[in-house]
Amino acid sequence: MCDCWYYFLVVGCEAYSILQKLNVKKKSDPFEALRIRDFSFFILARFTLTVAILIQSVIVEWQMYKITHDPLQLGLIGLAEAVPFICIALFAGHVADIISRKRIIICATLFLIIGTFALFYFSINLESNVKNYGTLPIYAAIVITGLSRGFLGPSYSSFLTQLVPKELYVSAASWSSSAWQTGAVAGPAIAGILYAYLGFTTSYAIDIVLI
């Protein structure tokens, strides 16, 4: 008799556990993280920033090639951004752990705006500026961009965990990754359209607004 009651008790507990799991699955909402106001702004900012960075990357390479007609300059532009980015990335994660991530994001974004504004200003009188200064100001602006991106990457990734509760980390990470991937695809396409119809200067102005 005791064995019978024990059997029913075990089966009942297992059935209750299964129902609980099914109930949790029913309650899971993929859009729950987006209902958090700060996280929604975060996703929007990540998307527009990704688009803006890739617009700048495409436009500046076209501009450099138009100025120099030298394919090697395209590689040097990429190197001018990659070297500071890699150097900063080696310790940027540690900096994000000891300093406010929000403050790092704001400061890095401001420097990104400064770099893009420098490209915008240089493009206003492009022929005159190239004659007087060469392409050195473009490289300087790209170095600033590389430094900014080096801090933005780890800070954005770790800042996400401060915006949503622990149980929504997986959903939030998925939305963040989707925002980045969408921006990475849309950015170069938008850059091509801007360059074709509006030119360098206006493209940089739009880029500043997106940042």
N, C-alpha and C positions, 0 to 999 in steps of 0.2 A: 504493500500500500504506500509505504514511504517512497519507494522507488518510482511509483506512478506519479505521485505528487511532484517529486523532484524532476521527472521527465517533463511534465507540463510546465513547471516553473522555468526550466531551461528553454523550452520551445517558446514560451511566452516572452522571455527576455530577448531571444533572438529575433522574434517577430517585431517586438517593440523597437529594437535597434535598427532593423531594416526600414521600418516606417519612418523613423527619425531621419535616416539618411535620405530617403525619398522626399521627405518634407523639406529638408535642407536644399536638395537639388531643385525642388519646385520654387523655393523662395529666392534662389540665386538670380540676380538681375545684372546682365552685362552692362547696363547703363547706370548702375547705382553710383559708381565712382564719378560719373559726369554730373551727377546731381549735386556734387559738392562744389560750391561756387569757386573757391580758390583753385581747385584742381582743373575746373573748366577753363579758367583764365590761363593756367599753366599750360594746358594742351594747346590753346590758341597761340600763346606766345612761342611755344616750341615749334609749332608749324610755321608761323610767319618768319621766325628767326632762321629756320632751316632754309626756307624759300629765299630769304634775303641774302644769306651767305652764299648760296649757290648762284643766285643772280649776279652778285658781285664777282664771283669766280669766273663765270662765263664772259661777262662784259669786259672785265679787265684783260682777259686773254685775247679777246678780239681786238681790243684797243691797242694792246702791245704789239700784236701782229700787224695792225694797220700802220703803226708808227715805224716799226723796224723792218717789217717784211722778212723777219728772221725766225724760222721755226725754233731755233735754240732758245730764244727769249721766252717761249711758252714754257719750256722746261725749267728755266731759271726762275720764272714767276712762281711756279709750283714749289720749287725748292725754297724760295724766299718765305713761303708760308709754312712749309712742312718742317723746316729746321727749328724755328722758334716754337712751333706747336709741339713737336716731339720733346724738345728740351723742357718746356713748361710742364708737359703731361707727366714727366717723371716724378714730380713732387706736388702737382696740383691737387691730387687726391688727398694728400696729407694736409695741405692748406685748407681744403674743404672740411676736414674733420676738426680743425682747431679754430677756424674763423667762421662767422655767420655765412652760411651758403647764400642766403638772400642778398647779403651785402656784396659777396663775390660776383653774383650774377649781375647785379646792378652796375657795379664798377666795370666788369668786363664788357657789358653791353654798351656802356658809355664810350669805352675805348673803341669798340667796334663802330659806333656811330662816328667818332672822330676820324677813324681811318677811311670810312666811306665818304664822309664830307670832304676829306682831303682829295680824294679821287674826283669828286664832283667839282670842287673848286679848280683843280688842275685842268679839268676838261672844258671849262668855260672858255678859256683862251688857249686851246690845246697847242696850236702851232707855235705861238709865242713862247709858251712855257717849255715846250720841248726844245726850242731853239736856245733858250736861256739856261735851262736846268737839265736837259736830257730826260732820261727815263728814271733817274734816281728817286724823285718824289713818289713815283708809282711803287717802286720797290719798298720804300719806307712805309707807305700806307699798307702794303701787303704784310710786312713784318708785324705791324701793329695788329692786323687782323689775325695773324697766326698766334700771337701772344694771347689775344682775347679768346680765341677758340680753345686754346690749351686750358684755360681756366673754366670756360663755360661747360665743356663736356662732363667732367666729373661732378661739377657743382649741380648741374641740372639733374643728373642721374640720382644723386643722393638727396636732393631737395624734395624729390617726389614723395619720399617716405614720410616727410613732415606734413604732407597735405591730406593724406587719407589714413583711415584706421588700418590696423594690421591685416584684418581679414579681407581688405580690398587691394592688397599689394599686387596680387597677380593680375587682377582686372586693370588696375591703374598702369602697371608696366606694359600691358598689352596696348592700351590706348596711347600711351606715350610712344611706344615703338611704331604704332600705326601712323601717328602724327609725323614722326620723323621720316618714315618711309615715303609717305605721301608728299611731304615737302621736298624730299630728295629727288622724287620723280618730276614734280611740278616745277621746281626751281629752274632747271636748265631750259625747259620748254618755254616758260614765261620769259626767261632772259632772251631767248632767240626772238620772240615776238616783239619785246620791247626794243631790242637793238634794231630790228628790221624796220620798225615803224616810227620810233621816237629818237633813236640815236643814243650816244653815250651819256651826255649830260642829263637828259631827262630820265634815263634809266637809273642813274645813280641817285637822282632825287627821289624816285619811287622807292628805291632800295632803302634809303634813309627812313622813309615813312614806315616801311614794313618792319624794320628793326625796332 
